[in-house]
Every structure is written in structure tokens, then in C-alpha cells.
């Protein structure tokens, strides 16, 4: 089994273009995208 540790910085911009923190829904969406990429073999 391959184990790894990923770190990244993520944010979004509000209507004025200011950086704002991601909320729980954003984090869940990112986790889903990572999982889909991993299970499809797109993430190495």
C-alpha cells in the first residue's frame, strides 16, 4: 500500500476579489475530487 502526505494551500475569492477561507462544503468537494482522482489512477 502506498501512503502519502499532501499539503496544499487553498482559498477562494469573494465578489471583491479578496481571499476568503474555504467552508466545510468546499473542503468536502476537494476531498471528493482527490478521492475520484486517486481511484481512477489520475493522481500519482
Backbone as CSV, one residue per row, in Angstrom:
resi,resn,N_x,N_y,N_z,CA_x,CA_y,CA_z,C_x,C_y,C_z
1,UNK,0.853,-1.188,0.000,0.000,0.000,0.000,0.892,1.242,0.000
2,UNK,0.524,2.188,-0.818,1.273,3.444,-0.889,0.588,4.469,0.018
3,UNK,1.383,5.036,0.901,0.860,6.055,1.799,1.527,7.390,1.450
4,UNK,0.807,8.457,1.630,1.391,9.756,1.319,0.813,10.840,2.213
5,UNK,1.485,11.957,2.193,1.038,13.113,2.967,1.025,14.300,2.034
6,UNK,-0.138,14.892,1.875,-0.267,16.045,0.982,-0.537,17.296,1.792
7,UNK,0.098,18.351,1.418,-0.235,19.654,1.988,-0.474,20.595,0.829
8,UNK,-1.403,21.503,1.019,-1.673,22.495,-0.008,-2.348,23.689,0.633
9,UNK,-2.278,24.785,-0.049,-2.944,25.991,0.407,-4.080,26.265,-0.567
10,UNK,-5.257,26.458,-0.032,-6.411,26.676,-0.906,-7.273,27.792,-0.334
11,UNK,-7.847,28.557,-1.232,-8.747,29.621,-0.833,-9.643,29.943,-2.012
12,UNK,-10.594,30.798,-1.791,-11.426,31.287,-2.884,-11.507,32.795,-2.766
13,UNK,-12.039,33.409,-3.787,-12.162,34.867,-3.781,-13.630,35.258,-3.696
14,UNK,-13.892,36.307,-2.940,-15.256,36.806,-2.865,-15.512,37.745,-4.045
15,UNK,-16.668,38.376,-4.068,-17.061,39.228,-5.196,-16.088,40.383,-5.413
16,UNK,-15.421,40.827,-4.338,-14.465,41.935,-4.451,-13.062,41.466,-4.803
17,UNK,-12.882,40.149,-4.912,-11.563,39.621,-5.247,-10.670,39.400,-4.045
18,UNK,-11.236,39.510,-2.847,-10.451,39.271,-1.638,-10.418,37.777,-1.319
19,UNK,-9.279,37.329,-0.794,-9.166,35.927,-0.401,-10.018,35.663,0.830
20,UNK,-10.759,34.564,0.783,-11.555,34.134,1.933,-11.308,32.644,2.157
21,UNK,-11.461,32.215,3.408,-11.249,30.816,3.741,-12.340,29.945,3.114
22,UNK,-11.986,28.692,2.876,-12.951,27.736,2.362,-13.866,27.280,3.489
23,UNK,-15.102,27.002,3.138,-16.018,26.487,4.154,-16.069,24.954,4.072
24,UNK,-16.855,24.346,4.933,-16.898,22.882,5.020,-17.312,22.235,3.699
25,UNK,-18.267,22.833,3.005,-18.715,22.271,1.719,-17.591,22.294,0.691
26,UNK,-16.794,23.363,0.670,-15.662,23.436,-0.255,-14.656,22.328,0.048
27,UNK,-14.361,22.129,1.328,-13.384,21.112,1.718,-13.875,19.713,1.365
28,UNK,-15.168,19.462,1.539,-15.727,18.158,1.185,-15.632,17.931,-0.323
29,UNK,-15.865,18.981,-1.109,-15.775,18.871,-2.562,-14.338,18.568,-2.996
30,UNK,-13.381,19.241,-2.382,-11.968,18.984,-2.690,-11.624,17.532,-2.350
31,UNK,-12.076,17.054,-1.200,-11.798,15.674,-0.797,-12.393,14.686,-1.803
32,UNK,-13.590,14.968,-2.298,-14.216,14.097,-3.290,-13.403,14.079,-4.581
33,UNK,-12.928,15.236,-5.016,-12.134,15.299,-6.243,-10.832,14.516,-6.095
34,UNK,-10.184,14.644,-4.935,-8.944,13.907,-4.685,-9.231,12.406,-4.694
35,UNK,-10.307,11.992,-4.035,-10.648,10.568,-3.973,-10.957,10.036,-5.369
36,UNK,-11.701,10.770,-6.167,-12.025,10.340,-7.525,-10.760,10.211,-8.366
37,UNK,-9.853,11.163,-8.245,-8.603,11.096,-8.991,-7.756,9.927,-8.559
38,UNK,-7.738,9.669,-7.263,-6.930,8.560,-6.738,-7.482,7.220,-7.225
39,UNK,-8.803,7.039,-7.139,-9.381,5.753,-7.514,-9.361,5.544,-9.023
40,UNK,-9.304,6.622,-9.799,-9.247,6.464,-11.254,-7.815,6.375,-11.757
41,UNK,-6.839,6.535,-10.856,-5.445,6.418,-11.240,-4.857,7.700,-11.794
42,UNK,-5.575,8.814,-11.675,-5.070,10.071,-12.223,-4.091,10.759,-11.296
43,UNK,-4.102,10.403,-10.027,-3.190,11.004,-9.058,-2.066,10.024,-8.795
44,UNK,-0.843,10.496,-8.907,0.277,9.586,-8.660,1.210,10.184,-7.629
